[in-house]
């Protein structure tokens, strides 16, 4: 991320693979900027473009992109808005399904 702190207040509702991974989430940036929207999770930050989310209107409400590694690919909505990225230590995450 860009140095801001981030806390997931409410992870939202799991989508079962249809659209962003979690909808109706609440994410707090720097302890004062609360955003409500969706959270998308990938193995690497490039998954956003690999899966063509930048072209899909279902991903416009994403407020946080979570990845196990940052390969330098930014996440942007169809309108070009930047989606903040948080990189999570893979050692602290249970195995992800394929």
N, CA, C and O of each residue as an XYZ file, in Angstrom:
392
protein
N       0.838     -1.171      0.000
C       0.000      0.000      0.000
C       0.887      1.240      0.000
O       2.102      1.120     -0.162
N       0.334      2.382      0.170
C       1.063      3.647      0.056
C       1.468      4.232      1.398
O       1.689      5.439      1.500
N       1.569      3.409      2.423
C       1.974      3.878      3.727
C       0.828      4.120      4.689
O       1.060      4.302      5.884
N      -0.396      4.128      4.203
C      -1.548      4.300      5.092
C      -1.786      3.011      5.867
O      -1.473      1.921      5.387
N      -2.338      3.142      7.061
C      -2.753      1.953      7.795
C      -4.127      1.541      7.273
O      -4.902      2.377      6.809
N      -4.411      0.272      7.353
C      -5.707     -0.222      6.890
C      -6.211     -1.277      7.869
O      -5.459     -2.147      8.308
N      -7.486     -1.185      8.198
C      -8.140     -2.165      9.064
C      -9.435     -2.590      8.395
O     -10.208     -1.758      7.919
N      -9.657     -3.877      8.365
C     -10.929     -4.376      7.843
C     -11.880     -4.468      9.027
O     -11.743     -5.339      9.885
N     -12.838     -3.561      9.060
C     -13.816     -3.490     10.144
C     -14.828     -4.623      9.988
O     -15.208     -5.273     10.963
N     -15.253     -4.846      8.754
C     -16.183     -5.931      8.434
C     -15.795     -6.458      7.063
O     -15.752     -5.697      6.097
N     -15.513     -7.753      6.969
C     -15.043     -8.311      5.692
C     -16.111     -8.345      4.623
O     -15.803     -8.478      3.438
N     -17.365     -8.227      5.029
C     -18.446     -8.283      4.055
C     -18.944     -9.696      3.854
O     -18.696    -10.586      4.668
N     -19.643     -9.883      2.765
C     -20.300    -11.153      2.449
C     -19.560    -11.832      1.297
O     -19.334    -11.220      0.253
N     -19.188    -13.086      1.488
C     -18.494    -13.873      0.464
C     -19.400    -14.032     -0.753
O     -20.589    -14.319     -0.612
N     -18.843    -13.847     -1.940
C     -19.643    -13.853     -3.170
C     -19.764    -15.223     -3.821
O     -20.501    -15.371     -4.795
N     -19.065    -16.221     -3.313
C     -19.040    -17.542     -3.940
C     -18.482    -17.491     -5.356
O     -18.815    -18.331     -6.192
N     -17.634    -16.504     -5.621
C     -16.966    -16.436     -6.915
C     -17.691    -15.636     -7.975
O     -17.253    -15.612     -9.125
N     -18.788    -14.979     -7.625
C     -19.533    -14.185     -8.596
C     -19.327    -12.707     -8.310
O     -20.009    -12.138     -7.458
N     -18.413    -12.094     -8.998
C     -18.102    -10.688     -8.755
C     -16.977    -10.576     -7.747
O     -16.263    -11.550     -7.508
N     -16.805     -9.409     -7.153
C     -15.738     -9.265     -6.153
C     -15.902    -10.315     -5.052
O     -17.013    -10.764     -4.770
N     -14.786    -10.700     -4.436
C     -14.806    -11.777     -3.455
C     -15.702    -11.493     -2.253
O     -16.390    -12.390     -1.767
N     -15.697    -10.249     -1.772
C     -16.531     -9.870     -0.634
C     -17.253     -8.565     -0.959
O     -16.630     -7.607     -1.417
N     -18.548     -8.527     -0.728
C     -19.320     -7.298     -0.945
C     -19.764     -6.747      0.408
O     -19.740     -7.458      1.413
N     -20.165     -5.490      0.429
C     -20.652     -4.833      1.648
C     -19.633     -4.857      2.787
O     -19.995     -5.008      3.954
N     -18.357     -4.707      2.434
C     -17.284     -4.668      3.427
C     -17.127     -3.247      3.963
O     -17.563     -2.277      3.343
N     -16.500     -3.150      5.123
C     -16.182     -1.850      5.717
C     -14.678     -1.835      5.981
O     -14.162     -2.664      6.732
N     -13.977     -0.879      5.353
C     -12.522     -0.791      5.456
C     -12.153      0.593      5.976
O     -12.622      1.607      5.459
N     -11.313      0.624      6.998
C     -10.909      1.872      7.630
C      -9.453      2.174      7.258
O      -8.555      1.376      7.526
N      -9.237      3.334      6.638
C      -7.900      3.777      6.252
C      -7.430      4.848      7.229
O      -8.163      5.793      7.521
N      -6.212      4.699      7.731
C      -5.604      5.664      8.661
C      -6.458      5.959      9.882
O      -6.349      7.037     10.464
N      -7.299      5.028     10.275
C      -8.088      5.194     11.481
C      -9.182      6.235     11.403
O      -9.820      6.532     12.413
N      -9.422      6.810     10.197
C     -10.427      7.877     10.117
C     -11.229      7.896      8.811
O     -12.274      8.542      8.744
N     -10.760      7.207      7.789
C     -11.430      7.226      6.486
C     -12.122      5.885      6.267
O     -11.506      4.941      5.771
N     -13.404      5.797      6.637
C     -14.165      4.556      6.514
C     -14.792      4.476      5.126
O     -15.496      5.388      4.694
N     -14.529      3.382      4.446
C     -15.114      3.155      3.118
C     -15.910      1.864      3.132
O     -15.492      0.859      3.706
N     -17.057      1.916      2.493
C     -17.921      0.745      2.364
C     -17.929      0.345      0.903
O     -18.125      1.185      0.024
N     -17.718     -0.923      0.643
C     -17.674     -1.404     -0.733
C     -17.259     -2.857     -0.749
O     -17.604     -3.624      0.150
N     -16.520     -3.229     -1.770
C     -16.128     -4.620     -1.964
C     -14.621     -4.796     -1.743
O     -13.849     -3.838     -1.799
N     -14.231     -6.044     -1.493
C     -12.823     -6.425     -1.369
C     -12.560     -7.538     -2.372
O     -13.338     -8.485     -2.484
N     -11.457     -7.413     -3.097
C     -11.048     -8.436     -4.065
C      -9.702     -9.004     -3.633
O      -8.817     -8.258     -3.214
N      -9.544    -10.320     -3.735
C      -8.335    -11.011     -3.287
C      -7.714    -11.780     -4.451
O      -8.410    -12.461     -5.204
N      -6.380    -11.658     -4.587
C      -5.629    -12.390     -5.615
C      -4.314    -12.919     -5.045
O      -3.847    -12.458     -4.003
N      -3.739    -13.866     -5.723
C      -2.403    -14.350     -5.354
C      -1.362    -13.269     -5.627
O      -0.446    -13.080     -4.826
N      -1.491    -12.561     -6.739
C      -0.571    -11.463     -7.057
C      -1.394    -10.266     -7.525
O      -2.529    -10.419     -7.978
N      -0.817     -9.091     -7.412
C      -1.552     -7.882     -7.773
C      -1.954     -7.875     -9.251
O      -2.952     -7.253     -9.614
N      -1.200     -8.547    -10.091
C      -1.521     -8.613    -11.516
C      -2.798     -9.364    -11.824
O      -3.312     -9.280    -12.939
N      -3.316    -10.094    -10.854
C      -4.573    -10.815    -11.061
C      -5.720     -9.896    -11.430
O      -6.660    -10.307    -12.111
N      -5.645     -8.642    -10.976
C      -6.702     -7.674    -11.298
C      -6.851     -7.525    -12.810
O      -7.960     -7.596    -13.338
N      -5.732     -7.319    -13.505
C      -5.783     -7.159    -14.961
C      -5.899     -8.505    -15.674
O      -6.571     -8.613    -16.699
N      -5.246     -9.525    -15.132
C      -5.343    -10.856    -15.736
C      -6.787    -11.320    -15.819
O      -7.178    -11.974    -16.786
N      -7.578    -10.986    -14.814
C      -8.988    -11.388    -14.783
C      -9.912    -10.333    -15.385
O     -11.134    -10.482    -15.358
N      -9.327     -9.274    -15.925
C     -10.038     -8.220    -16.644
C     -11.037     -7.448    -15.782
O     -12.060     -6.974    -16.278
N     -10.732     -7.327    -14.483
C     -11.612     -6.583    -13.581
C     -11.686     -5.106    -13.954
O     -12.687     -4.445    -13.679
N     -10.636     -4.591    -14.574
C     -10.613     -3.171    -14.962
C     -11.641     -2.849    -16.042
O     -11.903     -1.680    -16.326
N     -12.219     -3.880    -16.640
C     -13.228     -3.698    -17.683
C     -14.630     -4.100    -17.223
O     -15.600     -3.919    -17.959
N     -14.739     -4.638    -16.024
C     -15.985     -5.234    -15.542
C     -16.669     -4.304    -14.530
O     -16.084     -3.997    -13.492
N     -17.880     -3.857    -14.812
C     -18.570     -2.935    -13.897
C     -18.835     -3.518    -12.512
O     -19.034     -2.767    -11.557
N     -18.842     -4.843    -12.388
C     -19.064     -5.443    -11.069
C     -17.937     -5.098    -10.095
O     -18.119     -5.197     -8.882
N     -16.772     -4.692    -10.618
C     -15.616     -4.401     -9.767
C     -15.444     -2.908     -9.494
O     -14.485     -2.516     -8.830
N     -16.337     -2.082     -9.986
C     -16.273     -0.637     -9.713
C     -16.383     -0.310     -8.219
O     -15.743      0.644     -7.776
N     -17.169     -1.059     -7.413
C     -17.276     -0.711     -5.987
C     -16.144     -1.261     -5.100
O     -16.229     -1.153     -3.877
N     -15.096     -1.845     -5.682
C     -14.009     -2.395     -4.864
C     -13.247     -1.256     -4.191
O     -12.803     -0.316     -4.849
N     -13.102     -1.356     -2.859
C     -12.382     -0.338     -2.085
C     -11.035     -0.849     -1.597
O     -10.222     -0.066     -1.106
N     -10.780     -2.169     -1.726
C      -9.504     -2.732     -1.292
C      -9.162     -3.963     -2.112
O      -9.988     -4.857     -2.293
N      -7.928     -3.994     -2.604
C      -7.394     -5.138     -3.334
C      -6.352     -5.786     -2.436
O      -5.408     -5.122     -2.007
N      -6.510     -7.069     -2.147
C      -5.604     -7.806     -1.270
C      -4.869     -8.840     -2.114
O      -5.484     -9.553     -2.907
N      -3.537     -8.919     -1.941
C      -2.742     -9.888     -2.705
C      -1.629    -10.448     -1.821
O      -1.224     -9.834     -0.834
N      -1.151    -11.622     -2.200
C      -0.033    -12.236     -1.484
C       1.305    -11.668     -1.920
O       2.287    -11.741     -1.182
N       1.344    -11.101     -3.125
C       2.579    -10.453     -3.588
C       2.224     -9.326     -4.552
O       1.216     -9.365     -5.256
N       3.086     -8.335     -4.551
C       2.914     -7.180     -5.438
C       3.873     -7.328     -6.600
O       5.090     -7.278     -6.422
N       3.324     -7.511     -7.790
C       4.178     -7.604     -8.974
C       4.202     -6.286     -9.739
O       4.614     -6.235    -10.898
N       3.756     -5.219     -9.077
C       3.825     -3.882     -9.660
C       2.631     -3.470    -10.491
O       2.601     -2.357    -11.015
N       1.649     -4.341    -10.624
C       0.479     -4.022    -11.439
C      -0.566     -3.306    -10.582
O      -1.088     -3.898     -9.637
N      -0.882     -2.044    -10.890
C      -1.896     -1.338    -10.106
C      -3.302     -1.815    -10.455
O      -3.556     -2.264    -11.573
N      -4.208     -1.716     -9.495
C      -5.616     -2.034     -9.744
C      -6.348     -0.725     -9.986
O      -6.246      0.216     -9.199
N      -7.086     -0.681    -11.084
C      -7.872      0.507    -11.407
C      -9.265      0.064    -11.861
O      -9.440     -0.991    -12.472
N     -10.241      0.905    -11.540
C     -11.614      0.632    -11.979
C     -11.754      1.022    -13.450
O     -10.814      1.531    -14.060
N     -12.922      0.780    -14.003
C     -13.177      1.167    -15.405
C     -12.994      2.656    -15.605
O     -12.558      3.087    -16.673
N     -13.322      3.456    -14.589
C     -13.197      4.919    -14.685
C     -11.773      5.396    -14.417
O     -11.489      6.591    -14.508
N     -10.873      4.462    -14.085
C      -9.488      4.826    -13.849
C      -9.142      5.117    -12.406
O      -8.010      5.499    -12.107
N     -10.105      4.941    -11.496
C      -9.832      5.176    -10.076
C      -8.890      4.103     -9.546
O      -9.040      2.922     -9.862
N      -7.925      4.517     -8.744
C      -6.977      3.596     -8.145
C      -7.643      2.831     -7.010
O      -8.368      3.417     -6.206
N      -7.404      1.525     -6.939
C      -7.900      0.694     -5.851
C      -6.702      0.374     -4.962
O      -5.750     -0.251     -5.429
N      -6.723      0.784     -3.690
C      -5.586      0.532     -2.801
C      -5.274     -0.961     -2.680
O      -6.174     -1.798     -2.630
N      -3.981     -1.271     -2.633
C      -3.498     -2.647     -2.531
C      -2.885     -2.876     -1.160
O      -2.122     -2.048     -0.663
N      -3.223     -4.003     -0.556
C      -2.567     -4.473      0.660
C      -1.937     -5.817      0.332
O      -2.602     -6.722     -0.174
N      -0.647     -5.938      0.626
C       0.058     -7.203      0.418
C       0.133     -7.910      1.767
O       0.596     -7.343      2.757
N      -0.332     -9.156      1.787
C      -0.401     -9.949      3.003
C       0.716    -10.982      2.993
O       0.999    -11.583      1.957
N       1.345    -11.191      4.128
C       2.394    -12.194      4.275
C       1.786    -13.579      4.056
O       0.913    -13.998      4.816
N       2.237    -14.282      3.036
C       1.681    -15.585      2.674
C       1.807    -16.598      3.803
O       0.988    -17.511      3.901
N       2.810    -16.456      4.650
C       3.001    -17.396      5.756
C       1.878    -17.303      6.787
O       1.688    -18.223      7.583
N       1.136    -16.197      6.774
C       0.065    -15.994      7.758
C      -1.315    -16.310      7.193
O      -2.325    -16.108      7.868
N      -1.363    -16.806      5.957
C      -2.645    -17.056      5.293
C      -2.802    -18.554      5.065
O      -1.859    -19.210      4.624
N      -3.980    -19.108      5.360
C      -4.199    -20.538      5.063
C      -4.154    -20.754      3.555
O      -4.330    -19.802      2.795
N      -3.923    -21.974      3.114
C      -3.865    -22.242      1.672
C      -5.106    -21.758      0.939
O      -6.230    -21.942      1.406
N      -4.885    -21.126     -0.232
C      -5.993    -20.642     -1.049
C      -6.409    -21.697     -2.059
O      -5.560    -22.431     -2.566
N      -7.684    -21.787     -2.358
C      -8.121    -22.739     -3.395
C      -7.644    -22.301     -4.760
O      -7.413    -21.115     -4.996
N      -7.499    -23.238     -5.645
C      -7.096    -22.906     -7.011
C      -8.225    -22.187     -7.667
O      -8.119    -21.804     -8.832
